Amino acid sequence: MKMDKAGDILKEFFSTLNLEKGEKYAALFSSWRKIAGEDIAAHSRVADLRKGTLIVELDHPGWMQMLRIQHDEILGKLSAKYPSLGIRSVQGRLVKQGRFSPPREAAQEAPRPESGEAPPRKTASPAPAAGSPPELKEAFIRLKKALEERSRKKR
């Protein structure tokens, strides 16, 4: 059985939710290794994009320092590859090795109306890419329900 890449699955999932930036977020997450380089990427992961700041979790203070040293180079690559995401800085956050937090859903980055309410979102049943195991489809359905519940609680 052919297994799909996580980036492809995320791209498909976000497209089913009609999130305009979903594809770019998925691409950003999947291209982190190429942008940051093999060494930093092996000890880090993109955790969030908040108000123009890319939050990167790192598993050791030494890698945090390397991220700071290469900040301008990494930011330049991000800005060139993803100009529409408006990334203006990269910030590191230290976590215990292997304790990376789950990523924030990209939908939260969407602009909100002045009233402070979240804009209504069109949702469809998430569907993993063709060839994915049925367990993956069930996981996406559970994820969708959790995201919808979280969205309802915020209103």
C-alpha positions as CSV (number, residue, x, y, z in Angstrom):
1,M,0.0,0.0,0.0
2,K,1.3,3.5,-0.9
3,M,1.6,5.9,2.0
4,D,1.0,9.6,1.3
5,K,3.3,12.3,2.6
6,A,2.0,14.3,5.6
7,G,2.2,17.6,3.6
8,D,0.0,16.1,0.9
9,I,-2.5,14.9,3.5
10,L,-2.5,18.3,5.3
11,K,-3.0,20.1,1.9
12,E,-6.0,17.8,1.1
13,F,-7.4,18.3,4.6
14,F,-7.2,22.1,4.5
15,S,-8.6,22.3,1.0
16,T,-11.7,20.3,2.1
17,L,-12.2,23.0,4.8
18,N,-11.9,25.8,2.2
19,L,-9.3,27.6,4.2
20,E,-7.6,30.1,1.9
21,K,-4.2,29.9,3.5
22,G,-4.4,26.3,4.4
23,E,-2.3,25.1,1.5
24,K,0.4,27.7,2.2
25,Y,0.5,26.7,5.9
26,A,0.8,23.0,5.0
27,A,3.6,23.9,2.6
28,L,5.4,25.9,5.2
29,F,5.3,23.1,7.7
30,S,6.4,20.5,5.2
31,S,9.3,22.7,3.8
32,W,10.8,23.6,7.2
33,R,13.6,21.1,6.8
34,K,14.7,22.7,3.5
35,I,14.3,26.2,4.9
36,A,16.1,25.7,8.2
37,G,18.6,23.1,7.1
38,E,19.0,19.5,8.1
39,D,20.7,20.2,11.5
40,I,18.3,22.7,12.9
41,A,15.3,20.9,11.5
42,A,16.3,17.7,13.2
43,H,16.0,19.4,16.5
44,S,13.0,21.7,15.9
45,R,9.6,22.0,14.4
46,V,7.2,24.8,13.4
47,A,4.6,25.2,16.1
48,D,2.7,28.3,15.2
49,L,2.4,31.4,13.1
50,R,1.0,34.3,15.1
51,K,0.8,37.9,14.1
52,G,3.7,37.7,11.6
53,T,5.9,35.7,14.0
54,L,6.8,32.1,13.2
55,I,7.1,30.1,16.4
56,V,9.6,27.3,16.3
57,E,10.0,24.8,19.1
58,L,13.6,23.5,19.7
59,D,14.8,20.7,22.0
60,H,18.0,22.2,23.2
61,P,19.4,25.7,24.1
62,G,22.2,25.1,21.6
63,W,19.8,24.8,18.7
64,M,17.9,27.8,20.0
65,Q,21.2,29.8,19.6
66,M,21.7,28.4,16.1
67,L,18.2,29.6,15.2
68,R,19.1,33.0,16.4
69,I,22.4,33.0,14.5
70,Q,20.6,32.0,11.3
71,H,17.5,34.1,11.9
72,D,18.1,36.6,9.0
73,E,18.9,33.8,6.5
74,I,15.8,31.7,7.5
75,L,13.6,34.8,7.6
76,G,14.8,35.7,4.1
77,K,13.9,32.2,2.8
78,L,10.5,32.3,4.4
79,S,9.7,35.8,3.1
80,A,10.8,34.8,-0.4
81,K,8.9,31.5,-0.5
82,Y,5.7,32.6,1.4
83,P,5.3,36.4,1.0
84,S,1.5,36.2,1.5
85,L,1.9,34.8,5.0
86,G,3.5,38.0,6.1
87,I,6.2,36.4,8.3
88,R,8.3,39.2,9.9
89,S,10.2,37.3,12.5
90,V,11.2,33.8,13.7
91,Q,11.1,33.1,17.4
92,G,12.3,30.0,19.2
93,R,10.7,28.3,22.1
94,L,12.6,25.7,24.2
95,V,10.8,22.4,24.9
96,K,11.9,19.1,26.4
97,Q,13.3,16.7,23.8
98,G,10.5,14.9,22.1
99,R,7.8,17.1,23.8
100,F,6.8,19.2,20.8
101,S,3.3,20.7,21.2
102,P,0.6,20.0,18.6
103,P,0.4,22.7,16.0
104,R,-2.2,25.5,16.2
105,E,-4.7,25.1,13.4
106,A,-4.2,27.5,10.6
107,A,-7.8,28.7,10.7
108,Q,-7.1,30.8,13.8
109,E,-4.7,33.0,11.8
110,A,-7.6,34.2,9.6
111,P,-8.6,37.8,10.1
112,R,-11.6,38.4,12.4
113,P,-14.3,41.0,11.8
114,E,-14.2,44.1,14.0
115,S,-17.0,42.6,16.2
116,G,-14.4,40.0,17.4
117,E,-16.5,37.1,16.2
118,A,-14.9,34.5,14.0
119,P,-16.0,34.6,10.4
120,P,-18.3,31.7,9.4
121,R,-16.4,28.9,7.8
122,K,-17.5,26.5,5.2
123,T,-16.7,23.0,6.2
124,A,-16.8,19.7,4.4
125,S,-16.0,16.3,5.6
126,P,-12.2,16.0,5.6
127,A,-11.0,13.4,3.2
128,P,-7.4,12.1,3.2
129,A,-5.7,11.8,-0.1
130,A,-6.4,8.7,-2.2
131,G,-4.7,5.6,-1.0
132,S,-4.7,6.6,2.7
133,P,-5.8,3.9,5.2
134,P,-9.3,4.1,6.6
135,E,-7.9,4.8,10.1
136,L,-6.6,8.1,8.8
137,K,-10.0,9.1,7.5
138,E,-11.4,8.4,11.0
139,A,-8.7,10.5,12.6
140,F,-9.5,13.4,10.3
141,I,-13.2,13.2,11.2
142,R,-12.3,13.3,14.9
143,L,-10.0,16.2,14.3
144,K,-12.7,18.1,12.4
145,K,-15.2,17.5,15.2
146,A,-12.7,18.7,17.8
147,L,-11.9,21.9,15.7
148,E,-15.6,22.6,15.3
149,E,-16.2,22.2,19.1
150,R,-13.3,24.5,19.9
151,S,-14.7,27.0,17.5
152,R,-18.1,26.8,19.1
153,K,-16.6,27.3,22.6
154,K,-14.8,30.5,21.5
155,R,-18.0,32.1,20.2
